[in-house]
């Protein structure tokens, strides 16, 4: 990942944003992008410029023309400080994960996930699920943490097919939870801001609320999952230990089924 503390050159900004250097210059000419900070003859861009480019790209994907985007940005910036506007765009478009993709050799994957030796289709399924991405004839893991979790589960004895099944279910659960958190923010922060006419003096306040929402959502999920795992593991331990007790067993007549064996 680029060290952005000193700023990004136009070529680095193009690489990070997916825009071409030519388009970046065109956006500056149209007033869609603020000019860079100049040091000699070299211009340096910051996170605010990157956020603006992502914001413009997102509007284009939704069908907005550059002229319409320019009018929208001019109206948005009228009466508002440019730093506040760019700060809001940066918060709105900031990635929610600090992970960087890693390339992994197929040989290494086969070692970590030996099930793929006998069933190569499992690798294809991992690609379909987005856990692996084909890049330049190699495989890349967008989330090294998820790759590590899968490796640990397989090492613990869980078949890779079952791990992939669980990940697919987890994505559905995560999408549902994410939508609830977004709705919570929209209903209680964003909509009141819009209803108030998006006043300039509240831009920084809404930006701060959005920035707080990111770690808050993750912390809430970590804490809730920790409590849920404690309960689930305790219940599982009770069921399994009951098998060692007189009258226990794995069948429906075990001591946790509602029928009590003789003591």
Secondary structure, DSSP 8 states (H G I E B T S, - for coil): ----TT-B-HHHHHHHHS--HHHHHHHHHHTSS---EEETTEEEB-HHHHHHHHHHHHHHHTT--HHHHHHHHHHHHTTS-HHHHHHHHHHHH--S-----EEE-HHHHHHH-THHHH-THHHHHHHHTTSSEEETTEEEES-HHHHHHHHHHHHTT--HHHHHHHHHHHHHHHHHHHHHHHHHHIIIIIHHHHHTT--GGGHHHHHHHHHHHHHHHHHHHHHHHHHHHHHHHHHHHHHHHHTTSTT--SSTTSTTTT-----
